[in-house]
Amino acid sequence: MLISFTGAQCTGKSTLLDRMLRDDHLRKCTFIKEVTRKVAAKGISINDCGDNTTQLFILSEHLNNHYLNGCVVLDRCIIDGYLYTRWLREQGKVDKWVLDYAHELHTHLINRLHVVFYTEPDDIKLEDDGQRSVCPKFRNDILNMYEEYLHNNPLHSNLKIVRLTGSVDQRFKHIQKTFQDYDQIR
């Protein structure tokens, strides 16, 4: 079972993933906490400063992560890789062939996902952690891309997308319920 979080920066994905790690029922899963920061650790610019190299490394991480076996929970998935690549292409920071690759990889990998938790921004403020972008325009552009994607993309018609809103506790209860519902279906 492949589960992932998706959403713009600073919407609570890492907080929820860390909370899942402490839940006895959910600890049976393997947790992959980093994609973007793993690339940044190589000295490669990320976020709104990304380029062809950035996105190729990130897309490679997604390819690898989407083929892990067992119960796996990702902090980001191919949806993120594709949408951030689209944003960078619109800004002239990546070449068309990189966007084409991201789109094809998205088409190839999207059906490997079982559940995606989309973290709504819910007035969560941008926090500077030294790596994440705190540019409001970048974040708003990305949020708009997610909304457009979630409303208009037919590729995920069989994918269970769960929108998480409210406090951390409310979001976490929704995650637990989704896991319980999924376990009953299986």
N, C-alpha and C positions, 0 to 999 in steps of 0.2 A: 504494500500500500504506500503510495507516494502522496504526501501532504505537503502543502507549501503555504507560506504567507506571501502576499504580494501587496504592493502599495507604494506610495511616495515615501521619501525620506521623512523620518521623524513622525511616524503615525502609530508607533507602538509595537512594531513587529518583534524587535529584539526583547522588549520587556515581556511580551507574551511567550516567546520561545523560552526565555529563562524561567518563567513561571511553569511552563509545561515540564521542564526538566526536573522540577521539584515534586511533580505529581506522580504518585506510585503507579497508577494505572497507565499513565502515558510514558513512563520511563522505559518501557519495553522497546520503544522506538530509538532509532539512531537519529541524532540531531546534527544537522549541518548548519553551523551558525554564521559562517562568513562566505561571501562570494566577493563582494566589492572590496572589502578591506584586505582580503587575501591578495588581490591584484595590486592594491595600493602599497602593500608591503614590499612589492618588487620595485617600488620607486616610480610606478606608472600613475599618471594623473587620472583621477576618477571624477564622477559626477558631471557637473556642467563644464568641466575642463577636460573631459575625455576626448579620445580621438580613435582612429582606426585600431591602433594597438590595444587601447583600453578595451574596446568592445570585443575584439577577437579573443582576448584573454578571458573576459567575463563570459562570453558565449561558450568558450571551451569548458569553463567550470560548470555551466548549466548542462552541457552535453554529458559530462561525467556524472553530475549529481542525478540527472534524470534516469540513469541506468543503474543506480544503487539498488540492491535487493533488500527485501524485508520491509518492515515498517520504518519509513524514513520521513523526517520532518525537515523541510528546507526553510531557511529564513527568506529566500527569494527564489523565483523560478524563471522559466523561459519567458513568461509574460513580461517580467521586469526587463530582462535582457533585450527583448524586442522593442518595448516602448521607449526605453532610454536610448536605444540606438536610433529609433525614429526621431526622437527629439534632437539628438546630436546631428542627424542628417539635415533636419530642418534648419539648424543653425550653421550648416556648412562645415561641421567639424568631423564628419565621417563621409567617406565616399559612398556612392550609390551601391557598389558591389557589396559593401559591408552590410548595408541595410537589406539588400536582397538576400544575403546569407542569413541574417538574423530572421528575416521573414520565413525563409525555407526551413530553418532550424526550428522556429516556433511551430510551423505546420507539422513538422516531423515529431516534435516532443510533446505537444500539448495534450495529446490523448494518453500519455503515460501518467498524467496526474489524475488522482482520484478526488481530492478535495483541495480547494484553494480558499484560504481565509484572506479576504480583502479587508485591510485595516483602514477604516474611514478616518479622516483627519480630526473630526470632532473637536475643533479648537485646540488641538495639541500644538503648542508653540515650537518653532524651530529652535533647536539647541545646538550650539557649537560644541562638537566633541573633538575638534581638531581634524576631522576627515570629512564629515558630511557637509554638504553645501547648505548654507543658511540664506541663500538668495531667494527672497519671496517669489519673484517672477518665475524662476526655475521651478520651484515647488508647485506654484499654481498651474504652470504649463503642464507639468507632469500629472497633477491631479486631474486636469481636464482630459488628458490623454487616457487615463485609466477609466474615467466615466464614459468616454466615447467608446472605448474598447469593450467595456462590460455591457454596454447597451447594444452594440452593433456587430459584434464579432461572432459569426456563426460557427467558427471552429470549436468553440467551447460548449456547444449545445449539450453534450453528454457529461460535461464536467460539473461537479457540484461546487458552486461558488457561494461562500458564506460571507456575508457582509458583517463585519464586527464593528459595533458602535458602543458608546457609553464608557463607563469607567473600566479600569483594568479588571476589576472583579466581575463586572457584567460581561465583558468580552470573554473572560476565561470560562465563565459558566456556559456561555454559548459554545465555546470550543469543546468543553466536556460533554455537553449534550450532543453535539455533532458526532463525537467519537462513540458515544453510547448508541445513537441511532444507527451509525455505520456498522457497529458490532452486531446489532440485532438483524440488520439486513444480510450480513455475510453469513 
